């Protein structure tokens, strides 16, 4: 049996928490290729929150950046993606909504593709095929 990937979901806490809950729920499906650990930081950007994120990413295989309408203004998402890059973590950008314009975090590379959220896509992306 293939080990499940440990996933960190980076998301705009103020605007996309519902989408994050749905994404995390998919980890419970029988054919899910990932386990979700709620490692998100819920407090506002104060104190040593970046250090907390760094520690939480130590035991993560892949970072899913869940992109909503206001992700481009979410400083926390941009910082989490920067930290993931610094740590050499795999990551991908996932559109949180199919019926809204989703934006990339400011720290995303121009070449980073914003993927459509479907169950098949998610399994493929978490499996490392991008």
C-alpha positions as CSV (number, residue, x, y, z in Angstrom):
1,X,0.0,0.0,0.0
2,X,1.3,3.5,-0.9
3,X,1.8,5.8,2.0
4,X,-0.5,8.8,2.0
5,X,1.0,12.2,1.5
6,X,0.9,14.6,4.4
7,X,-0.7,17.8,3.2
8,X,-0.6,21.4,4.5
9,X,-3.4,23.6,3.2
10,X,-2.5,27.3,2.9
11,X,-5.7,29.4,2.5
12,X,-7.1,32.9,3.2
13,X,-8.6,32.3,6.6
14,X,-10.9,35.3,6.4
15,X,-12.4,34.4,3.1
16,X,-11.9,30.8,2.2
17,X,-12.3,28.7,5.3
18,X,-15.4,26.9,4.0
19,X,-13.4,25.8,0.9
20,X,-10.6,24.6,3.2
21,X,-13.1,22.5,5.2
22,X,-14.4,20.9,2.1
23,X,-10.8,20.1,0.8
24,X,-9.8,18.7,4.2
25,X,-12.9,16.5,4.1
26,X,-11.8,14.9,1.0
27,X,-8.9,13.4,2.9
28,X,-11.5,11.1,4.6
29,X,-12.6,9.5,1.3
30,X,-11.5,5.9,1.0
31,X,-9.4,6.5,-2.1
32,X,-7.7,9.6,-0.8
33,X,-4.0,9.8,-1.5
34,X,-3.4,12.3,1.4
35,X,-3.9,12.9,5.1
36,X,-4.7,16.4,6.2
37,X,-3.3,17.8,9.4
38,X,-4.8,21.1,10.5
39,X,-1.6,23.1,10.7
40,X,-3.0,26.4,9.7
41,X,-2.4,29.4,11.8
42,X,-5.6,30.9,13.0
43,X,-4.4,34.0,14.8
44,X,-3.5,37.2,12.9
45,X,0.0,37.9,11.8
46,X,1.7,38.5,15.2
47,X,4.6,37.3,17.2
48,X,6.5,34.2,15.9
49,X,3.7,32.9,13.6
50,X,6.3,32.4,10.8
51,X,8.4,30.2,13.1
52,X,5.2,28.2,13.9
53,X,4.6,27.7,10.2
54,X,8.2,26.6,9.6
55,X,7.9,24.0,12.3
56,X,4.6,22.7,11.0
57,X,5.9,22.3,7.5
58,X,8.7,20.1,8.7
59,X,6.5,17.0,8.6
60,X,4.6,17.9,5.5
61,X,5.0,16.3,2.0
62,X,3.1,18.8,-0.1
63,X,1.5,22.2,0.3
64,X,-1.8,22.9,-1.3
65,X,-2.3,26.7,-1.8
66,X,-6.1,27.1,-2.0
67,X,-6.7,30.2,-4.1
68,X,-9.9,32.3,-3.8
69,X,-11.0,35.7,-5.0
70,X,-8.8,37.6,-2.5
71,X,-5.8,35.4,-2.2
72,X,-3.6,38.0,-3.9
73,X,-4.2,40.2,-0.8
74,X,-3.7,37.5,1.8
75,X,-0.3,38.3,3.3
76,X,-0.4,35.1,5.4
77,X,-0.8,32.9,2.3
78,X,2.0,34.7,0.5
79,X,4.3,34.1,3.6
80,X,3.3,30.5,3.9
81,X,4.2,29.9,0.2
82,X,7.5,31.6,0.7
83,X,8.3,29.4,3.7
84,X,7.3,26.3,1.7
85,X,9.7,27.4,-1.1
86,X,12.5,28.1,1.3
87,X,12.0,24.6,2.8
88,X,12.0,23.0,-0.7
89,X,8.5,21.6,-0.2
90,X,6.4,20.6,-3.2
91,X,3.4,22.8,-3.7
92,X,0.7,23.6,-6.2
93,X,-2.1,26.2,-6.5
94,X,-5.7,25.0,-6.5
95,X,-8.7,27.1,-7.5
96,X,-11.1,27.1,-4.6
97,X,-14.1,27.9,-6.7
98,X,-15.2,27.1,-10.2
99,X,-17.7,29.9,-10.4
100,X,-15.5,32.8,-9.3
101,X,-12.2,34.4,-10.4
102,X,-9.5,32.9,-8.2
103,X,-6.2,34.8,-7.7
104,X,-2.6,33.7,-6.9
105,X,-0.7,34.7,-3.8
106,X,1.8,37.5,-4.4
107,X,4.7,35.1,-3.7
108,X,3.6,32.7,-6.5
109,X,5.9,32.5,-9.5
110,X,4.4,33.7,-12.8
111,X,4.9,30.2,-14.1
112,X,2.8,28.6,-11.3
113,X,-0.3,27.2,-12.8
114,X,-3.7,27.6,-11.1
115,X,-5.3,24.1,-11.3
116,X,-9.0,23.3,-11.4
117,X,-10.3,21.6,-8.3
118,X,-11.7,18.2,-9.2
119,X,-11.2,15.0,-7.3
120,X,-9.2,13.4,-10.2
121,X,-7.0,16.5,-10.5
122,X,-6.4,16.6,-6.8
123,X,-5.3,13.0,-6.7
124,X,-3.0,13.6,-9.6
125,X,-1.5,16.8,-8.2
126,X,-0.9,15.3,-4.8
127,X,0.7,12.4,-6.5
128,X,3.3,14.8,-7.9
129,X,2.2,14.9,-11.5
130,X,2.0,18.5,-12.6
